[in-house]
Amino acid sequence: MSEEESGTGRRLARSLKRQAAEAEAVLLKRRRANRWFRFCSATVAFALLTASLATAAAWGNPIVEKFDLVCSVLVVAFGGTALGVRSWVRRRQIPSLEEAEANLERIRDDLRWTEAGNTVASHISQSLYKADVAAHISQYQDESDKYRKIHNRLQSVIIVGSLGTTTVAALQAGSMTLEQWITVGLSLAVGLAAGFMGYFKFRERSFYLQQTADLIEQEVNAMTLGIADYSGLSHQDALARLVERVEVFRNEQRRRQQQLDQPVEEQVAGSAEWSRSSAGPA
């Protein structure tokens, strides 16, 4: 392949990658619009169904009339949102889900054939792959952080809601003295603290982080002083061993971090497995 043909192939590949990114964005918009439309439609249908059943079961009841009013508000709000989503899709001229998926697959297929034609040496391909690894790692970490934040927020709602329901039920008992108000407030605060500590495991996270920091510091000091496993090694060999040990400690820290987010049974099994693996090299 001549240099001119190689340059043309690379330019075509870049153009196809840009088209693929644009097609992915269009597909994402279409999927979000479909999800919103389905959610709004399901909410409208549910509100109409429940209002109809409640009206048929207890016609003329004041509570049912208020319930019907709430359902009417939901129907108007979510029905208007569904119509707004449809209007937005038509105004932006977003293709259907099937068309967007087919267009993206066509562009990706053209890109695969183009990149297959741009044959390069294996070491160059490996270097290009290594350059893309950082982007993949960043993408996975961002998605992991996003879902972990969502999960933590929902779990916080569960903890606060469950304890708040009990507290509100206690407050409805009637008039309360100042001592009773203080008792209820302290009970709520203690319950919230216990719930958040039991779920997020702040003490365990602090312990493991400090343990990893101490192990890394111990390795750095051993390399600097030339003692223990670093005795008699050249600077290059000692540096390579330090990097290897530090990577092992960091991987173990990430594994323990994942175990803290798992149920108690899986945490116990994972801790036992880590203990066996860590006892081997020692």
N, C-alpha and C positions, 0 to 999 in steps of 0.2 A: 504493500500500500504506500503510495507516494505521500509526501508531506502535505501537499495541497488537498488530497483526498482525506487524509487524516484530520486536517483542520476543518474541512467541510463536515465530516462526520461528527466532530466534537461540537461544532456550532449547532448542528441539527439536534444532537442529544440535549444540549442546553435548552434549546427552544422547546423540545418535547417535555423536558422536565418542568419548564415554566407552565406549559399548557396542562400538564398533569396536576400541578399545584392549584391552578385555577379551577380545573375540573373537580378536584377534591373539595375545594371551598364551596363550589356550587352544590355538590352532592351533600355536603354538611348542612348547608342552608335548607335544602329540600327536606332532609330528614328531620331537622328541627321544626320546620313548618308543619310537617306531617304529624309529628309528636304533639305539638301544641293543638293542632286541629282535632286530633283524636281525643286528647285530654279534655278539651272544652266540650266536644260533642258528648263524650261519656258523662261529663258533669251535668250537662243540660238534660240528658236522658234520665240520669239518676234523680235529679231534682223533680222532674215532671212525674216520674213513676212514684216516688215517695209521697209527693204532694197529693197525687190522685188516690193512693191507697189510704193516706191519712184522712182525706176528705170523705172517702167512701165509708171508712170505719167510724168516724165520729163527726158527722155533719153538724155544724152549728156550735161546736165547742170553741170557746175563745182561744184556747191554747192552739188548737188546730188552725184557726184563722191566722194567728201570728206565725205559725210554722209555714203556712201557705205563702205568707208575705215574704218570709226569708227565702223560700224556694223560688218565688217569682223574681226576687232580686238576683239570685244565682243564675236563673235562666237568662235574664236580660244581660247580665255582665258577661257570662261565659259565651252566650250566643253571639253577642256583639264582638267578643274577642275572636271567635271562630270566623265570623264574617270578615273581620279585619285581617286575619291571617290569609284568607282566600284572596282578598283584594290586594294585599301586599305581594303575594305570589304572582298574580296576574300583572301587576304594575311593574315588577322587576323582571317579568318574562322568564321566570325560573322553570326549566323543563321538568317533566314528570320524573319520579324516582327511577323508573325503568330506563328512561332516556339518559338521565345523568349517570347511572351506573354503566350503561353500555358505552357512553362516550368516554368515560374514564378508563374502562377496560381496553377500548380501542387505542387510546393514547399510550397506555402502559405497554400494550403489545408492540406498538411501533417503536417505543423506547427500548424495549428488550432487544428487538431485531437490530436497531441502530447501534446499541452498545455492544452487541455480539459482533457486529462488523468492525468495530473499533478495537481490534485485537492489539494488546500491548503486552509487554514483558510481565512475567509473574511478579517480580519484585515491585514494579510500578503499580500493579493491581493491588498488591498487599499494602503498599503505602497509601493508596487512595482509600482502601477499606479502613485502614487505621485512622485516617483523617475523619471518616464518617462515624467512627465509634463514639467519639465525644458527643456528637449530636444525638445519637441513639440513647446514650446514657442520660443526657439532659432531658430528653423527651420522656423517658420512662420515669425519671425522678419527679418531673413536674406532674405527670399524671398520677403517680403514687401520692404525692403531697396533696393533690386536689381531692382525691377520693378519701384520704385519711382525714383531711379537714372536714369534709362532709360527714363522715362517719362520727367523728368526735363531736361535731355540733349536734347531730341527731341524738347521740348518746347523752349529751348534756341536757337536751330537752327532756329525754326520758327520765333522767335522774331528778331534775328540777320539777318536772311535772308530777312524778309519782309522790315526791315528798310534799310538793305544794298542795296536791289534792288532799292529803292527810291533814295538812295544816289548816286548810280552808274548812274542812269538815269539823275540825276541833273548834274553830272560831265561830261556827254557826250554833254552838251549844247555847249561847245566850250572852248576857252581860258578863264580863270578865274583869277581875281585879288586875292591878298593876303586876302583882307577882305572877299571876297566870299568864299575862302577856309576855313577861320576861321568860317564863318557862317554855312557852311555845316558841318564842324566837330563838332561844338557845338550842332547843331540840332541833329546829329546822337548820340552824347553822351547823350543828354537830353532824346531822344526817347528811347535809350537802358535802361537808368536808370528808366524811367517811366514804361517801359514794364516789367522789372524784378521786380520792387517794386509792381506793380499791380498783378503780377502772384504769386510771392513767399510770399508776405504779411509779410515782415520782421517786421514792426512796430506792427502788431497784434500779431505775435508770441512772440515778446519781452514782450508785455503787459501781455499776458496770463501767460507766464512763471513767470514773476515777481509777478503777482497776486497769483499764486499757491504757490510760495516760501513764500510770506508774510503770507498766511493763515496757512501754515505748521509751520512757525516760531511762529505765534500767539498761535497755539495749544501747541507747545512745551513749550513756556513760561508759559501758563496757567497751564499746568501739573506740571512744576517745582515749581511754586509759590503756587500751590494748590488753585487756584481761579476759578471763573466762574463755568463751568460744572464739574470741577475736585475738587471742594470744598467738603471735608468730605469723599472722596473716599480713599480706601486703595491703596497702591502702585500697587498691581497687577490689581485692577479694573481700576485705572487711566491709567496704561500702555495699558490695553486692549482697553479702549476707545480711547486713542491716536492712536493706530494702526488702529482702525476702521475709525477714522476721516481722517487720512493721506491717507488711501486707497481710501476713497471717493474722496478726493481732486485729487489724482493721476488719478483716473478713469475719473473724469470730465476734467482734463487736456488732457488726451488722446482723449476724445470725441471732445473737442474743436480743438485739433490738426487735427483730421480727418475732421472736418467741414471746416477748412481752405483750405483743398485740394479739396473741392467740389465746384460746380458752385455757383454763388451768390444767386440764388433763394433758393437752399437747405441750404446754410449757414444761411439765414435769418430765415427759418423755424426751423432749428436746434437750433439757438440761442434763439428763443422764447420758444421752448420746454425746453431748459436747464434753462432759467429764471424761468419758472413755477415750475420745479422740485427743483431748489435750494431755491425757496421762501418757499417751504413746511416745511422743517426741522427748518428753522429760526423761 
